[in-house]
């Protein structure tokens, strides 16, 4: 069993930065990759970024390339999403999820609001 706890959301002005955290616990060895997705009301969840658990390779949605960085700190089994130059269209609930054998495990979500 894998358990995820997210933190770091909040209100920020356009052009500002936030760092989201996703701390994993439990059966860490079963994790293949970690993803960040986001969702706005009435819309489907949208892929943001991913990182492989072992090798650390990363992928990004075109909409966040060059602005967001996903990283992993192995000592604490935590995945980060550094978000720079935030735009109003980045406003959403951000979810991390773990790719494991069987159903993916999702965090509870954290609200990010970009507004002046």
MOGI-V562461 format. One record per backbone hydrogen bond with DSSP energy under -1.0 kcal/mol. CO is the residue of the C=O (numbers start at 0). NH is the residue of the N-H. If there is no record, write none. Layout:
# MOGI-V562461
[[CO/NH] [CO/NH]]
This chain:
# MOGI-V562461
[[0/26] [2/24] [4/22] [6/20] [9/112] [11/114] [12/15] [15/85] [17/82] [19/80] [20/6] [21/78] [22/4] [24/2] [25/27] [26/29] [27/30] [31/52] [32/98] [33/50] [34/96] [35/47] [35/48] [36/94] [37/45] [38/92] [39/42] [45/37] [47/60] [48/35] [49/58] [50/33] [56/51] [58/49] [60/63] [60/64] [63/66] [63/67] [66/83] [68/81] [70/79] [72/75] [72/77] [76/23] [77/72] [78/21] [79/70] [80/19] [81/68] [82/17] [85/14] [86/89] [87/90] [91/111] [92/38] [93/109] [94/36] [95/106] [96/34] [97/104] [98/31] [104/97] [109/93] [110/9] [111/91] [112/11]]
